[in-house]
Amino acid sequence: MRTYKESEKNFITEHLQEQPATLMLQARRFPDLPVAELVQQIQARQKAMTKLPDWAKNPELVFPVNVSVEQSSSAVTAAFKASLVSGKLLADLTGGFGADSFYFANSFEQVLHVEQNQELSEIANYNFRVLGAANIQTIATTAAAFLENFTGHADVFYLDPARRGDRAEKLHLLQDCEPDILGLLPILLQKADKVLLKASPMLDIDLAVAQLGKVARVWVVAVQNECKEVLYLLQQNPPDPLTIETVNLKTDGSISSFTFTPDQEQTISTPYSDPLHYIYEPNAAILKAGAYKSITQQYPVKKLHPNSHLYTSDTLVTDFSGRSFACTAVSRYSKKELLARLPQKQANITVRNFPDTVASIRKKTGIREGGSHYLFFTTDMHQKPVVLFCEKV
């Protein structure tokens, strides 16, 4: 890797908000600068702006190719992971761009950043020095080679296996990712007290728990109600029963969490009701975790239908983990009835256990997106399709 001259860093900073394609067309205006290379830096920083804003704005840092930035954890999820574990030594066996390692360094005396790509390892090492993370050591090798040669003992091994195939397709099954986490499990648990694994939100949690074994805890992590990752903590003697915690990380720094056990979820008798005064939609992490029945145990709400995953109550539940709405009307799925209540022909539409898609509903009814009305197209406890007219609480 190479570092950049002051004139090159100034170019990156000055043009950080501009379109890369436009900059390339204007390359002749800057004959003394390697514009194509600098534009690549700008592109990478623009991709990192929402994930790692402080890094993206730091002119001293060097960014790798875009794919490494796309696969990097965000600052908010990396900081959350760092809050889950602590100790003397953590080895990040899939170091990549280094965001996770950087935040883990706040929770451990020493962090080993293991990355098989030599250039990426050098970039991470340089950036760590710039950021003042002196307790991170970079090692350019594969996870398997590191484990074979590692004679010490770590408190935690962290892995975020690559989920891109040979044709850049997205993968999510553990056996398809790199490194082979299932094959490495015996040595991982032999040389560390705990293993923290980040997996795709697309991976079925029950399948992952069955394949991994020795899972002590699962965290389903959403950011602003968008599910981003699922974390599995493995150790030799995990507690029984397994606990799953869902977390929704908000922009104000607060965390909405919900904890349940899959064993309890299977035995709960769910109360049902017609739509009452308030309607609730659990956040994305809860829905991904499958805590559909447990919701009714932790909050005084009833379910509309076994498969709708919408809940209701007469009295507002102020601390519900998700979105809350006041239900103003219940309608049949009739264009005439719907438009009679929507003179502006505008509403936000959500479909839960309903035969039509959002696009199909908009095409049939002519209802445009937006406005202050929220319509839930769903199925009630009597197996009838209904439309709930709601306003945000």
Secondary structure, 3 states (H helix, E strand, C coil): CCCCCHHHHHHHHHCCCCCHHHHHHCHHHCCCCCHHHHHHHHHHHHHHCCCCHHHHCCCCCCCCCHHHHHCCCCHHHHHHHHCCCCEEEEEECCCCCCHHHHHHCCCEEEEEEECCCHHHHHHHHHHHHHHCCCCEEEECCCHHHHHHHCCCCEEEEEECCECECCCCCECCCHHHCECCHHHHHHHHHHHEEEEEEEECCCCCHHHHHHHHCCEEEEEEEEECCEEEEEEEEEECCCCCCCEEEEEEECCCCCEEEEEECHHHHHHCCCCECCCCCEEEEECHHHHHHCCCCHHHHHCCCEECCCCCCCEEECCCCCCCCEEEEEEEEEECCCHHHHHHHCCCCECEEEEECCCCCHHHHHHHHCCECCCCCEEEEEECCCCCEEEEEEEEC
